[in-house]
Amino acid sequence: MRKIELSLSVAAATISMAMFAECSPLEPLSQVKGQALVKDAFRNVPFWTGAWGNDVSSLFPFQWSVPGKGIFTYFSAAEHKYHDGRAWELDEIGSGSLRYCKHDWSPSVDVWFTPEQLFEVEYSKNRRILCYHNERMRGSDVETAGVGFVEEFIWYELNVSTNGCPCKTLLKGWPEALFADEAFKSICNVVPLDFRGADAEVVHEKDEIRKRLDECAVSQSGWNMDVARKSLIVAKHRRYALENHSEGPVTAVYIVACDVNHDKICDAYVTSDLEAVGNGRYKWSLYIGSETGFSRQTESVKFSIIGSEDLYCEADVVAARVDFLRVDRIMMPPYVMVLARLDGHPESWSYMHHENPVRDFRRRDGFAKADYYSCLANGKSGVSSIRDLFLSYYTIVRAERLPCETINCRLQK
């Protein structure tokens, strides 16, 4: 029986932070190599199932090379799936085998999450990290009148320390702090390599996350705009800006391409240097694309894909050029989330600026951490906050910052 061997030690509680100071580079681990490693892991030990008879073992599709120590990855055998989560062990990859890395136990090295809680984050300059989140929920009781709460919502960066031990670093203020970081480019769910049984048969069936990630890649083409259509929208918005701002001329137009109505024809949020309002923010207009051109949207449009949540195509927003995100979630089409500010951190514009029973309920004294669905009553629907997007049954599989292109109008006739 494979065990995650944990040695209780008083000294472990005072693990030096020095070993976390330097992290190792992340590299891909192929399915072929992963299958061989997992099959070898059960060559000389019995195979045991986990909770609900789970017979699938999971391996990270990544590995870390630690100079002077070796190559490492994280592995969760079928038996390490429990009713309330999944345990992950750090293994060294050596001579075609997974060798468990023994270490003193402490909360600092205990790695526990379900696969849908694992993400890869990409930053500018090709920097990438792996991270995961944990939650502690408090169920409803008489005192809280049937309301559930998210007591803790914690994110960690996951790595391997220079001494070959698990390395998890607290990411303070996430996910809001992530979206506030201008170096942030995207966050994407990581699908582990899954293998069934002691023979490590590749699991080919796709779960909801894998299916949604495939759909995300296919729909990307509808979010790009060619040069000819950019010229059309620049000319149209220049006229609009000059009609509404007498101080002209327009020297720059800013375009964020997207497909807000899912018709596979590119739309765009557009603004100009004349529409700056200070602190790097601008007044933006939404233009809906058609075969013949663009029309400026004058009102936000609400649509609902699931009965408990409303989404909005925002018509007029005030935002910085980095405040537009494409969001892909399970059982939902991709949509644009515009960032606003709440108490100094980013928040969804729709959450802040539209009728929203979820936001209103949380403003009640003592209910700031109320679970999303506990905030709804009488069949009402609401708008999700940034945190809700990672906790919902319709969880995020990918969110990416939409690029903003600058068109220099001084160079145009």
MARMAR-342255 format. One record per residue (C-alpha): residue number from 1; x, y, z. Coordinates in nm, 2 decimals, decimal comma, always signed. Last residue first. Layout:
REM MARMAR-342255
NUM	X	Y	Z
...
//
This chain:
REM MARMAR-342255
413	-0,52	+6,10	-4,27
412	-0,39	+5,86	-4,01
411	-0,04	+5,89	-3,84
410	-0,17	+6,13	-3,58
409	-0,45	+5,88	-3,51
408	-0,21	+5,64	-3,32
407	-0,42	+5,33	-3,27
406	-0,34	+5,17	-2,93
405	-0,44	+4,81	-2,88
404	-0,57	+4,68	-2,55
403	-0,51	+4,31	-2,48
402	-0,78	+4,12	-2,29
401	-0,66	+3,98	-1,96
400	-0,73	+3,61	-1,93
399	-0,96	+3,40	-1,72
398	-0,98	+3,02	-1,76
397	-1,16	+2,73	-1,61
396	-1,38	+2,94	-1,38
395	-1,64	+2,75	-1,17
394	-2,00	+2,69	-1,26
393	-2,07	+2,51	-0,93
392	-1,94	+2,84	-0,79
391	-1,64	+2,88	-0,57
390	-1,39	+3,03	-0,82
389	-1,63	+3,27	-0,97
388	-1,76	+3,36	-0,63
387	-1,43	+3,52	-0,54
386	-1,46	+3,77	-0,83
385	-1,81	+3,86	-0,72
384	-2,11	+3,70	-0,88
383	-2,43	+3,87	-1,00
382	-2,77	+3,77	-0,86
381	-3,08	+3,57	-0,94
380	-3,40	+3,58	-0,74
379	-3,62	+3,27	-0,69
378	-3,76	+3,39	-0,36
377	-3,42	+3,43	-0,20
376	-3,06	+3,45	-0,30
375	-2,78	+3,54	-0,05
374	-2,74	+3,18	+0,06
373	-2,64	+3,09	-0,29
372	-2,34	+3,31	-0,29
371	-2,21	+3,20	+0,05
370	-2,21	+3,47	+0,31
369	-1,87	+3,62	+0,39
368	-2,00	+3,98	+0,44
367	-2,29	+3,86	+0,65
366	-2,21	+4,01	+0,99
365	-2,39	+4,34	+0,94
364	-2,58	+4,34	+0,62
363	-2,37	+4,45	+0,32
362	-2,35	+4,08	+0,21
361	-2,72	+4,08	+0,14
360	-2,69	+4,38	-0,09
359	-2,41	+4,23	-0,29
358	-2,60	+3,90	-0,34
357	-2,93	+4,08	-0,41
356	-2,77	+4,26	-0,71
355	-2,92	+4,55	-0,90
354	-2,63	+4,66	-1,12
353	-2,32	+4,87	-1,06
352	-2,09	+4,68	-0,83
351	-2,13	+4,31	-0,93
350	-2,15	+4,42	-1,30
349	-1,82	+4,61	-1,26
348	-1,66	+4,30	-1,12
347	-1,42	+4,38	-0,83
346	-1,06	+4,50	-0,81
345	-0,92	+4,61	-0,47
344	-0,92	+4,95	-0,29
343	-1,24	+4,91	-0,10
342	-1,43	+4,81	-0,42
341	-1,29	+4,91	-0,76
340	-1,42	+4,82	-1,10
339	-1,31	+4,55	-1,34
338	-1,49	+4,46	-1,66
337	-1,57	+4,10	-1,71
336	-1,62	+4,00	-2,07
335	-1,79	+3,67	-2,15
334	-1,72	+3,32	-2,27
333	-2,03	+3,10	-2,29
332	-2,14	+2,92	-1,97
331	-2,16	+2,55	-1,87
330	-1,83	+2,56	-1,69
329	-1,66	+2,90	-1,70
328	-1,46	+3,11	-1,94
327	-1,39	+3,47	-1,85
326	-1,23	+3,73	-2,08
325	-1,10	+4,02	-1,88
324	-1,10	+4,39	-1,93
323	-0,94	+4,62	-1,67
322	-0,60	+4,67	-1,83
321	-0,69	+4,98	-2,03
320	-0,83	+5,14	-1,72
319	-1,20	+5,16	-1,66
318	-1,52	+5,37	-1,67
317	-1,80	+5,18	-1,84
316	-2,06	+5,23	-2,10
315	-2,25	+4,94	-2,27
314	-2,18	+4,65	-2,03
313	-2,29	+4,31	-2,17
312	-2,42	+4,17	-1,84
311	-2,44	+3,83	-1,67
310	-2,71	+3,73	-1,43
309	-2,68	+3,42	-1,20
308	-2,93	+3,18	-1,03
307	-3,13	+3,05	-1,33
306	-2,83	+2,96	-1,54
305	-2,74	+3,13	-1,88
304	-2,89	+3,47	-1,79
303	-2,87	+3,78	-2,00
302	-2,86	+4,14	-1,92
301	-2,79	+4,40	-2,18
300	-2,62	+4,74	-2,09
299	-2,77	+5,03	-2,28
298	-2,64	+5,26	-2,56
297	-2,45	+5,02	-2,78
296	-2,26	+5,19	-3,06
295	-2,32	+5,02	-3,39
294	-2,04	+4,86	-3,60
293	-2,00	+4,76	-3,97
292	-2,17	+4,57	-4,25
291	-2,14	+4,21	-4,14
290	-2,21	+4,31	-3,78
289	-2,01	+4,42	-3,48
288	-2,15	+4,57	-3,16
287	-1,96	+4,87	-3,03
286	-1,92	+4,92	-2,65
285	-1,81	+5,26	-2,54
284	-1,54	+5,33	-2,28
283	-1,49	+5,63	-2,05
282	-1,12	+5,62	-1,95
281	-0,91	+5,54	-1,65
280	-0,53	+5,59	-1,59
279	-0,59	+5,78	-1,26
278	-0,78	+6,05	-1,44
277	-1,10	+6,07	-1,65
276	-0,95	+6,01	-2,00
275	-1,21	+6,05	-2,27
274	-1,01	+6,27	-2,51
273	-0,73	+6,01	-2,53
272	-0,98	+5,77	-2,69
271	-1,22	+5,49	-2,60
270	-1,34	+5,16	-2,76
269	-1,48	+4,83	-2,63
268	-1,51	+4,60	-2,92
267	-1,72	+4,35	-3,11
266	-1,59	+4,06	-3,33
265	-1,84	+3,85	-3,52
264	-1,87	+3,50	-3,39
263	-2,23	+3,56	-3,28
262	-2,14	+3,52	-2,91
261	-2,30	+3,85	-2,80
260	-1,98	+3,99	-2,62
259	-1,73	+3,89	-2,89
258	-1,41	+4,08	-2,79
257	-1,16	+4,33	-2,91
256	-1,03	+4,60	-2,67
255	-0,95	+4,91	-2,87
254	-0,78	+5,24	-2,77
253	-0,79	+5,55	-3,00
252	-0,51	+5,80	-3,00
251	-0,47	+6,16	-3,11
250	-0,83	+6,28	-3,11
249	-0,84	+6,65	-3,17
248	-1,02	+6,78	-2,97
247	-1,14	+7,02	-2,69
246	-1,50	+7,01	-2,81
245	-1,56	+6,66	-2,66
244	-1,90	+6,50	-2,74
243	-1,90	+6,53	-3,12
242	-1,52	+6,48	-3,13
241	-1,55	+6,15	-2,94
240	-1,83	+6,02	-3,17
239	-1,65	+6,11	-3,49
238	-1,33	+5,94	-3,36
237	-1,54	+5,64	-3,26
236	-1,66	+5,58	-3,61
235	-1,32	+5,63	-3,77
234	-1,16	+5,39	-3,52
233	-1,43	+5,13	-3,58
232	-1,39	+5,13	-3,95
231	-1,01	+5,12	-3,94
230	-1,02	+4,83	-3,69
229	-1,25	+4,65	-3,94
228	-0,99	+4,68	-4,21
227	-0,70	+4,57	-3,99
226	-0,86	+4,24	-3,87
225	-1,03	+4,20	-3,54
224	-0,98	+3,90	-3,30
223	-1,22	+3,76	-3,04
222	-1,41	+3,53	-3,28
221	-1,09	+3,32	-3,33
220	-1,07	+3,24	-2,95
219	-1,39	+3,02	-2,97
218	-1,21	+2,69	-3,04
217	-0,96	+2,73	-2,75
216	-1,24	+2,80	-2,50
215	-1,44	+2,50	-2,62
214	-1,14	+2,27	-2,55
213	-1,11	+2,42	-2,20
212	-1,48	+2,36	-2,14
211	-1,45	+1,99	-2,23
210	-1,15	+1,94	-2,01
209	-1,33	+2,11	-1,72
208	-1,65	+1,92	-1,77
207	-1,47	+1,58	-1,76
206	-1,32	+1,42	-2,06
205	-1,30	+1,04	-2,09
204	-0,95	+0,93	-2,21
203	-0,83	+0,80	-1,88
202	-0,49	+0,65	-1,97
201	-0,45	+0,29	-1,82
200	-0,21	+0,30	-1,53
199	-0,18	-0,08	-1,50
198	-0,25	-0,06	-1,12
197	-0,59	+0,11	-1,19
196	-0,68	+0,41	-1,40
195	-0,45	+0,69	-1,50
194	-0,52	+1,06	-1,50
193	-0,27	+1,33	-1,60
192	-0,38	+1,64	-1,41
191	-0,60	+1,92	-1,58
190	-0,46	+2,26	-1,48
189	-0,73	+2,54	-1,47
188	-0,61	+2,86	-1,64
187	-0,51	+3,20	-1,51
186	-0,41	+3,46	-1,76
185	-0,20	+3,77	-1,83
184	-0,10	+3,92	-1,49
183	+0,18	+4,18	-1,50
182	-0,07	+4,45	-1,42
181	-0,13	+4,29	-1,08
180	-0,48	+4,39	-0,97
179	-0,63	+4,07	-1,11
178	-0,40	+3,86	-0,88
177	-0,47	+4,08	-0,58
176	-0,84	+4,00	-0,62
175	-0,78	+3,63	-0,63
174	-0,60	+3,65	-0,39
173	-0,54	+3,89	-0,10
172	-0,22	+3,72	+0,02
171	-0,07	+3,44	-0,18
170	+0,07	+3,20	+0,08
169	+0,37	+3,00	-0,04
168	+0,37	+2,63	-0,07
167	+0,70	+2,44	-0,11
166	+0,71	+2,07	-0,09
165	+1,06	+1,95	+0,00
164	+1,36	+1,89	-0,23
163	+1,62	+2,11	-0,05
162	+1,58	+2,39	-0,31
161	+1,21	+2,40	-0,24
160	+0,96	+2,26	-0,48
159	+0,66	+2,47	-0,60
158	+0,30	+2,55	-0,52
157	+0,17	+2,90	-0,49
156	-0,10	+2,91	-0,23
155	-0,45	+3,06	-0,22
154	-0,68	+3,08	+0,08
153	-1,05	+3,14	+0,11
152	-1,16	+3,11	+0,48
151	-1,49	+3,13	+0,66
150	-1,70	+3,09	+0,34
149	-2,05	+3,12	+0,51
148	-2,38	+2,93	+0,49
147	-2,71	+3,10	+0,58
146	-2,99	+2,90	+0,74
145	-3,08	+3,16	+1,00
144	-2,72	+3,21	+1,11
143	-2,78	+3,12	+1,47
142	-3,01	+2,83	+1,38
141	-2,74	+2,67	+1,16
140	-2,61	+2,70	+0,81
139	-2,27	+2,55	+0,72
138	-1,93	+2,70	+0,78
137	-1,69	+2,65	+0,49
136	-1,32	+2,64	+0,49
135	-1,17	+2,69	+0,15
134	-0,85	+2,59	-0,03
133	-0,69	+2,73	-0,34
132	-0,43	+2,62	-0,58
131	-0,13	+2,77	-0,76
130	+0,12	+2,69	-1,03
129	+0,35	+2,96	-1,16
128	+0,45	+3,11	-1,49
127	+0,68	+3,39	-1,60
126	+0,70	+3,44	-1,97
125	+0,80	+3,81	-1,95
124	+0,44	+3,90	-1,86
123	+0,25	+3,67	-1,62
122	+0,09	+3,33	-1,67
121	-0,09	+3,16	-1,39
120	-0,15	+2,78	-1,38
119	-0,44	+2,66	-1,18
118	-0,53	+2,38	-0,94
117	-0,87	+2,40	-0,75
116	-1,05	+2,18	-1,01
115	-0,81	+1,90	-0,92
114	-0,92	+1,88	-0,55
113	-0,68	+2,02	-0,29
112	-0,44	+1,91	-0,02
111	-0,07	+1,98	+0,01
110	+0,07	+1,96	+0,37
109	+0,42	+2,12	+0,36
108	+0,36	+2,43	+0,57
107	+0,09	+2,27	+0,78
106	+0,37	+2,05	+0,92
105	+0,50	+1,70	+0,86
104	+0,87	+1,62	+0,86
103	+0,98	+1,51	+0,52
102	+1,01	+1,19	+0,31
101	+1,02	+1,25	-0,07
100	+0,84	+0,96	-0,23
99	+1,03	+0,80	-0,52
98	+0,85	+0,79	-0,85
97	+1,04	+0,57	-1,10
96	+1,19	+0,58	-1,45
95	+1,55	+0,61	-1,32
94	+1,46	+0,90	-1,09
93	+1,16	+1,12	-1,06
92	+1,13	+1,26	-0,71
91	+0,79	+1,25	-0,56
90	+0,59	+1,52	-0,37
89	+0,27	+1,38	-0,23
88	-0,08	+1,51	-0,30
87	-0,39	+1,45	-0,08
86	-0,74	+1,48	-0,22
85	-1,06	+1,62	-0,08
84	-1,35	+1,58	+0,15
83	-1,46	+1,22	+0,09
82	-1,10	+1,11	+0,04
81	-0,88	+1,06	-0,27
80	-0,54	+0,94	-0,16
79	-0,63	+0,58	-0,24
78	-0,62	+0,66	-0,61
77	-0,27	+0,78	-0,58
76	-0,20	+1,15	-0,58
75	+0,14	+1,26	-0,74
74	+0,33	+1,59	-0,74
73	+0,65	+1,63	-0,94
72	+1,03	+1,64	-0,89
71	+1,36	+1,63	-1,08
70	+1,69	+1,61	-0,89
69	+1,87	+1,76	-0,59
68	+2,18	+1,94	-0,71
67	+1,99	+2,18	-0,92
66	+1,61	+2,14	-0,87
65	+1,43	+2,05	-1,19
64	+1,05	+2,08	-1,14
63	+0,79	+1,87	-1,32
62	+0,46	+1,94	-1,49
61	+0,16	+1,74	-1,61
60	+0,09	+1,67	-1,24
59	-0,01	+1,31	-1,17
58	-0,35	+1,17	-1,08
57	-0,45	+0,81	-0,98
56	-0,79	+0,68	-1,08
55	-0,95	+0,38	-0,90
54	-1,20	+0,57	-0,69
53	-1,42	+0,32	-0,50
52	-1,63	+0,60	-0,35
51	-1,33	+0,72	-0,15
50	-1,00	+0,56	-0,25
49	-0,89	+0,24	-0,42
48	-0,59	+0,04	-0,33
47	-0,32	-0,11	-0,56
46	-0,08	-0,35	-0,39
45	+0,29	-0,27	-0,41
44	+0,57	-0,39	-0,63
43	+0,47	-0,26	-0,98
42	+0,24	+0,00	-0,84
41	+0,47	+0,30	-0,89
40	+0,60	+0,16	-1,22
39	+0,26	+0,21	-1,37
38	+0,25	+0,57	-1,25
37	+0,60	+0,65	-1,39
36	+0,53	+0,49	-1,73
35	+0,20	+0,67	-1,76
34	+0,37	+1,00	-1,67
33	+0,63	+0,96	-1,94
32	+0,37	+0,90	-2,21
31	+0,15	+1,18	-2,07
30	+0,43	+1,43	-2,10
29	+0,57	+1,63	-1,81
28	+0,61	+2,01	-1,89
27	+0,87	+2,22	-1,71
26	+0,85	+2,46	-1,41
25	+1,17	+2,63	-1,29
24	+1,27	+2,60	-0,92
23	+1,20	+2,83	-0,63
22	+1,45	+3,02	-0,40
21	+1,34	+3,17	-0,07
20	+1,13	+2,87	+0,04
19	+1,43	+2,70	+0,21
18	+1,50	+3,02	+0,40
17	+1,15	+3,01	+0,55
16	+1,30	+2,78	+0,82
15	+1,06	+2,51	+0,94
14	+0,95	+2,59	+1,30
13	+0,66	+2,35	+1,32
12	+0,87	+2,08	+1,18
11	+1,09	+2,09	+1,49
10	+0,81	+1,95	+1,70
9	+0,80	+1,65	+1,47
8	+0,54	+1,42	+1,34
7	+0,67	+1,21	+1,05
6	+0,44	+1,19	+0,75
5	+0,45	+0,90	+0,51
4	+0,21	+0,95	+0,23
3	+0,13	+0,58	+0,19
2	+0,14	+0,34	-0,10
1	+0,00	+0,00	+0,00
//
